[in-house]
């Protein structure tokens, strides 16, 4: 807002208006101060304005301009002080109020700024910009009730729109006012009866918070205008197969009109619970493979298949799927981490060396690539490099218990080396043959495949 124009504009006399010599002198000083301000000679402008206030402390133009100068100097107390003085003397002056609201926003007095912008918006009625400023201030103040009130008043003045309706729905959902959210969403259908976006919104809200019957009807209606809508296809498939959840998943996976995200979302719960002995493991694996076959260019398809193989105990094939996922998309860090862990667990150190080295290029601020790189170097008897990698991993740090356990393994491996020992991976039978009991302090870790990492004398068989 070019508020500086206001002070000059107020100096223009109306036709026939007469000024005293004192008035003319003050106006000349204001023009001079304004020129200084435009040249950013703020201290000179302040001195001129202070001189004017000594003659007339009620000059609102001067008070207003001082508040703007102090705002530009980031002087919170004085910017607010002079802004409030100007507004107090002319409480109906919209320029002064909006300027003070801006100052309040600048110094994070969001609730006060919101109230000022709200008053301005409600008074001017059709100024959309003021409504949005009030909304921004109230949101920064985390005042949902006031934000909602502004949106509702905005709709009264400017009419219902898709944007305002969806914002109001979002507030109701955050406040857990589900009936009001449903009612507001239904209003969108009345305004846009054949719009698939709003049919989908209403159907999802009904499915989550309202009537499953209404949800089913809305999803069916949605398919009539958008036959390939994935969310409708998935929802209706699950409803039709309500006594056979895997059957409904099969319908979803095999449907070429269902998008990859919906298929992955449908199968994720099984990826989380599947084990080596899971009764429907074969079926779940076939579904995951189908997704890969139908979406060969989607990294998330390979990642999901990798997760299911990994959790069901097939590390060899899980490694292949994670590698395929990374060839398509290197931006998902968790896939890198899973792949490195699997390669480490299988003792595939050559592959781990390449993966961890590449991961360092993309994620130099993550601890895991350093520690896995350190383990590969230790495996190649490059203990000095292993120590450097450990130092980097410790410097970066991690909150992951899993990665911290790997860091601890590298640390104990290096410690054993310095003391003339080494770490060997042994089976339970190996322990028995060596006379080592479970719980012996030489056992530093039990691996995920049931083996033991044991500290032994270097060179021992």
C-alpha positions in Angstrom: 0.0 0.0 0.0 1.4 3.4 -1.0 0.4 5.1 2.2 3.0 7.9 1.6 0.7 9.3 -1.1 -1.9 10.0 1.6 0.0 12.7 3.4 0.6 14.6 0.2 -3.0 14.2 -1.0 -4.3 15.8 2.2 -2.5 19.0 1.5 -4.4 19.7 -1.7 -6.9 22.4 -0.8 -10.4 22.4 -2.1 -11.4 25.2 -4.4 -12.1 28.3 -2.4 -10.6 27.0 0.9 -8.4 29.5 2.7 -5.3 28.7 4.8 -3.7 30.8 7.4 0.0 31.6 7.2 0.7 29.1 10.0 -1.3 26.4 8.1 0.7 27.1 5.0 4.0 26.9 6.9 3.0 23.5 8.4 2.0 22.2 5.1 5.3 23.3 3.6 7.2 21.5 6.4 5.1 18.3 5.8 6.0 18.4 2.1 9.7 18.8 3.1 9.4 15.9 5.5 7.7 13.8 2.9 10.5 14.5 0.5 13.1 13.4 3.1 11.1 10.3 3.7 11.0 9.4 0.0 14.8 9.9 -0.1 14.9 7.5 3.0 16.4 10.3 5.1 14.2 9.2 7.9 16.0 10.9 10.8 15.7 14.3 9.0 12.0 13.6 8.4 11.4 12.7 12.1 13.1 16.0 13.2 10.8 18.0 11.0 7.7 16.1 12.2 8.7 16.5 15.8 9.0 20.2 15.2 5.4 20.3 13.8 4.1 18.4 16.8 5.6 20.9 19.2 3.3 23.4 17.5 0.3 21.1 17.1 0.3 17.7 18.8 -3.0 16.9 17.2 -1.8 16.9 13.6 -3.0 13.4 12.4 -1.1 13.5 9.1 2.2 13.9 11.0 1.2 11.2 13.6 0.3 8.8 10.7 3.5 9.5 8.8 5.7 9.0 11.9 4.1 5.6 12.4 5.0 4.6 8.9 8.6 5.8 9.3 9.0 3.9 12.5 7.6 0.9 10.8 10.2 1.1 8.1 12.8 1.4 10.9 11.4 -1.7 12.6 10.7 0.3 15.8 7.7 -1.5 17.2 6.9 0.7 20.2 6.9 4.0 18.3 5.3 2.6 15.1 2.3 1.4 17.2 2.3 4.5 19.5 2.0 7.0 16.7 -0.4 4.8 14.7 -2.7 4.5 17.6 -2.6 8.2 18.3 -3.5 9.0 14.7 -6.4 6.5 14.7 -7.6 7.7 18.1 -8.0 11.2 16.7 -9.7 10.0 13.5 -11.3 6.7 14.5 -13.3 6.5 11.2 -10.3 7.0 9.0 -9.9 3.7 7.1 -6.4 4.5 5.9 -5.2 4.9 9.5 -6.9 1.8 10.7 -5.5 -0.3 7.8 -2.0 1.1 8.4 -2.2 0.3 12.1 -3.4 -3.2 11.2 -0.4 -3.7 9.0 1.9 -2.5 11.7 0.3 -4.9 14.2 0.8 -7.8 11.7 4.4 -6.8 11.2 5.1 -7.1 14.9 3.0 -10.3 15.3 0.0 -8.8 17.2 -2.1 -11.0 15.1 -5.4 -11.0 17.1 -5.5 -7.2 17.2 -4.6 -6.9 13.5 -7.4 -9.4 12.7 -10.0 -7.4 14.6 -9.0 -4.3 12.7 -9.0 -5.9 9.3 -12.3 -7.5 10.2 -13.9 -4.2 11.1 -12.7 -2.7 7.9 -14.0 -5.6 5.8 -17.4 -5.7 7.5 -17.7 -1.9 7.0 -16.7 -1.9 3.4 -18.6 -5.2 2.7 -17.2 -5.9 -0.8 -13.5 -5.5 -0.4 -12.3 -9.1 -0.7 -8.7 -8.2 0.1 -9.6 -7.0 3.6 -11.5 -10.3 4.3 -8.4 -12.3 3.3 -6.1 -10.1 5.5 -8.4 -10.6 8.5 -8.4 -14.4 7.8 -4.6 -14.5 7.6 -4.3 -12.6 10.9 -6.8 -14.8 12.7 -5.1 -17.9 11.4 -1.7 -16.8 12.6 -3.4 -16.1 15.9 -4.8 -19.7 15.8 -8.3 -18.4 16.3 -10.6 -20.7 14.3 -13.8 -19.3 15.6 -12.9 -15.8 14.4 -11.6 -17.1 11.1 -14.9 -19.0 10.5 -16.9 -15.8 11.3 -15.0 -13.9 8.7 -15.5 -16.6 6.0 -19.2 -16.7 6.7 -19.5 -12.9 6.6 -17.5 -12.9 3.4 -20.0 -15.3 1.9 -22.9 -13.1 3.0 -21.3 -10.1 1.3 -19.8 -11.7 -1.8 -21.7 -14.9 -2.3 -20.8 -18.6 -1.8 -17.7 -19.9 -3.6 -15.9 -23.1 -3.9 -12.9 -21.7 -2.0 -14.8 -20.3 0.9 -17.0 -23.3 1.3 -14.0 -25.7 1.4 -12.3 -23.5 3.9 -15.4 -23.5 6.1 -15.7 -27.3 5.8 -12.0 -27.6 6.8 -12.6 -25.5 9.9 -15.6 -27.5 10.9 -13.7 -30.8 10.5 -10.8 -29.4 12.6 -13.3 -28.5 15.3 -15.0 -31.9 14.9 -18.3 -30.3 13.9 -19.0 -33.0 11.5 -22.7 -32.3 11.0 -21.9 -28.7 10.0 -19.2 -29.9 7.7 -21.6 -32.3 6.0 -24.2 -29.6 5.7 -21.8 -27.1 4.1 -20.5 -29.7 1.7 -24.0 -30.5 0.6 -24.5 -26.8 -0.2 -21.7 -27.2 -2.8 -23.7 -30.0 -4.5 -26.7 -27.8 -4.7 -24.7 -25.0 -6.4 -22.6 -27.4 -8.6 -24.9 -30.5 -8.9 -22.8 -32.4 -11.6 -19.3 -31.4 -10.5 -17.3 -34.6 -9.8 -15.0 -32.7 -7.3 -17.9 -31.9 -5.0 -19.6 -35.2 -5.4 -16.4 -36.9 -4.4 -16.0 -34.5 -1.4 -19.5 -35.2 -0.2 -19.1 -38.9 -0.7 -15.9 -39.1 1.3 -17.3 -37.0 4.1 -20.4 -39.2 4.3 -18.2 -42.3 4.3 -16.0 -40.9 7.1 -18.5 -39.0 9.3 -22.0 -39.6 8.0 -24.1 -42.2 6.4 -22.6 -45.2 4.5 -25.8 -45.4 2.5 -25.5 -41.8 1.4 -21.8 -42.4 0.7 -22.6 -45.3 -1.6 -25.3 -43.4 -3.4 -22.9 -40.4 -3.9 -20.1 -42.6 -5.1 -22.4 -44.3 -7.6 -23.6 -40.9 -8.8 -19.9 -39.9 -9.1 -19.2 -42.8 -11.3 -22.1 -41.8 -13.6 -20.2 -38.5 -14.4 -16.7 -39.8 -13.9 -16.6 -43.6 -14.7 -12.9 -43.9 -13.9 -12.9 -42.2 -10.5 -10.6 -44.3 -8.4 -12.0 -43.4 -5.0 -15.5 -44.4 -6.1 -14.2 -47.6 -7.6 -12.3 -48.5 -4.5 -15.1 -47.6 -2.1 -17.8 -49.5 -4.0 -15.5 -52.5 -4.5 -14.9 -52.8 -0.8 -18.6 -52.5 -0.1 -19.5 -55.2 -2.6 -16.9 -57.5 -1.1 -17.6 -56.6 2.5 -17.5 -60.3 3.5 -14.4 -60.9 1.5 -11.9 -58.1 2.1 -9.2 -59.8 0.0 -11.7 -60.3 -2.8 -12.4 -56.6 -2.9 -8.7 -55.8 -2.9 -8.4 -58.1 -5.9 -11.1 -56.2 -7.7 -9.3 -52.9 -7.0 -5.8 -54.1 -8.0 -7.0 -55.7 -11.2 -9.1 -52.7 -12.3 -7.1 -50.7 -14.9 -9.2 -47.6 -14.2 -8.1 -47.4 -10.5 -5.0 -45.2 -10.1 -1.8 -46.4 -8.5 -2.3 -44.3 -5.3 -5.6 -46.0 -4.6 -4.2 -49.4 -5.2 -1.2 -48.8 -2.9 -3.4 -47.3 -0.2 -5.7 -50.4 -0.4 -2.7 -52.8 0.1 -0.6 -50.9 2.7 -2.5 -52.4 5.7 -1.5 -55.9 4.5 2.1 -54.8 3.9 2.2 -53.7 7.6 0.9 -57.0 9.0 2.2 -59.6 6.6 4.8 -62.1 8.0 6.6 -65.2 6.8 3.8 -67.3 8.2 0.9 -65.0 7.2 -2.0 -67.3 6.0 -2.8 -65.2 2.9 0.8 -64.4 2.1 0.7 -65.8 -1.4 -2.4 -63.8 -2.3 -1.0 -60.6 -1.0 2.3 -61.1 -2.9 0.4 -61.7 -6.1 -1.6 -58.5 -5.6 1.7 -56.5 -5.1 3.2 -58.1 -8.2 0.0 -57.2 -10.2 0.4 -53.6 -9.2 4.0 -53.6 -10.5 3.0 -55.3 -13.7 0.2 -52.8 -14.3 2.3 -49.7 -13.3 5.9 -50.5 -14.3 6.9 -46.8 -14.4 5.8 -46.1 -10.8 8.5 -46.3 -8.1 5.8 -46.6 -5.4 4.6 -49.9 -6.9 8.1 -51.4 -6.6 8.5 -49.9 -3.1 5.3 -51.5 -1.9 6.2 -54.9 -3.4 9.6 -54.5 -1.6 7.9 -53.8 1.7 5.7 -56.9 1.4 8.6 -59.1 0.4 10.7 -57.7 3.2 8.1 -58.2 5.9 7.3 -61.7 4.6 11.0 -62.7 4.9 12.1 -62.7 1.2 15.0 -60.3 1.6 16.6 -61.3 -1.7 13.7 -60.3 -3.9 12.9 -57.3 -1.6 16.3 -56.0 -2.4 15.6 -56.2 -6.2 12.3 -54.3 -5.8 13.8 -51.5 -3.7 16.6 -51.2 -6.3 14.0 -50.9 -9.1 12.1 -48.2 -7.1 15.3 -46.1 -6.7 16.1 -46.3 -10.4 12.8 -44.6 -11.0 12.7 -42.2 -8.1 15.7 -41.3 -5.8 13.7 -38.8 -3.7 12.3 -41.2 -1.1 14.9 -41.5 1.6 13.2 -44.4 3.5 13.7 -46.7 0.5 17.4 -46.0 0.5 17.5 -46.9 4.2 15.5 -50.1 3.7 17.7 -51.2 0.8 20.9 -50.5 2.8 19.7 -52.5 5.8 18.7 -55.5 3.6 22.0 -55.5 1.9 23.8 -55.3 5.2 21.6 -58.1 6.7 22.4 -60.4 3.7 26.1 -59.5 3.8 26.0 -58.0 0.2 28.8 -55.6 1.0 29.7 -54.8 -2.6 26.1 -53.7 -3.3 25.9 -51.9 0.1 29.1 -50.0 -0.8 27.5 -48.7 -4.0 24.1 -48.0 -2.4 25.5 -46.1 0.6 27.9 -44.1 -1.5 25.0 -43.0 -3.8 22.8 -42.3 -0.8 25.6 -40.0 0.5 25.3 -37.9 -2.7 21.6 -37.4 -2.2 21.3 -37.4 1.6 24.6 -36.0 3.1 22.6 -34.8 6.2 21.4 -38.3 7.2 23.4 -40.6 9.5 22.5 -43.9 8.0 24.5 -43.7 4.7 27.6 -42.9 6.7 27.2 -45.7 9.1 26.5 -48.3 6.4 29.4 -46.9 4.3 31.5 -47.3 7.5 30.4 -51.0 7.8 31.4 -51.7 4.2 34.8 -50.2 4.8 35.3 -52.2 8.0 34.4 -55.3 6.0 37.2 -54.4 3.5 39.6 -53.8 6.5 39.5 -50.1 5.8 39.2 -49.3 9.5 40.4 -45.7 9.3 37.7 -44.8 6.8 35.3 -46.7 9.0 36.2 -44.5 11.9 35.7 -41.4 9.8 32.2 -42.6 8.8 31.4 -43.3 12.4 32.4 -39.8 13.4 30.2 -38.3 10.7 27.3 -40.4 11.7 27.7 -39.4 15.4 28.1 -35.8 14.4 24.8 -35.8 12.4 23.0 -37.9 14.9 19.6 -39.6 14.6 16.5 -40.2 16.7 15.9 -43.6 15.1 16.5 -46.5 17.5 17.1 -48.7 14.5 19.9 -46.5 13.1 21.4 -46.0 16.6 21.7 -49.7 17.0 23.6 -49.9 13.6 25.9 -47.1 14.8 26.5 -49.0 18.0 27.4 -52.1 15.9 29.9 -50.1 13.9 31.3 -48.6 17.1 31.8 -51.9 18.8 33.3 -53.4 15.7 35.9 -50.7 15.6 36.5 -51.0 19.3 37.1 -54.8 18.9 39.5 -54.2 16.1 41.6 -51.7 18.2 41.8 -54.3 21.0 42.9 -57.1 18.7 39.5 -58.8 18.3 37.0 -59.0 15.5 33.2 -59.5 15.0 31.9 -62.7 13.5 28.3 -63.7 12.6 27.5 -67.0 14.2 24.5 -69.4 14.4 23.1 -70.8 17.6 25.0 -74.0 16.8 28.2 -72.1 16.3 27.7 -70.6 19.8 27.2 -74.1 21.3 30.4 -75.4 19.6 32.4 -72.5 21.0 30.8 -72.9 24.5 29.3 -69.5 24.4 26.0 -69.1 26.4 23.2 -66.9 25.3 23.6 -63.7 27.3 27.4 -63.8 27.2 28.9 -60.3 27.0 30.8 -61.2 23.8 27.5 -61.3 22.0 27.0 -57.7 20.9 23.8 -58.2 18.8 21.2 -60.6 17.6 20.5 -60.1 13.9 17.0 -60.1 12.4 17.5 -63.5 10.8 18.3 -65.2 14.2 22.1 -65.1 14.0 24.5 -63.5 16.5 27.2 -60.9 16.1 30.0 -62.1 18.5 33.3 -60.6 19.5 36.1 -63.1 19.1 39.8 -63.1 19.1 41.2 -62.1 15.6 42.1 -65.2 13.6 40.1 -67.6 15.7 38.1 -70.3 13.8 
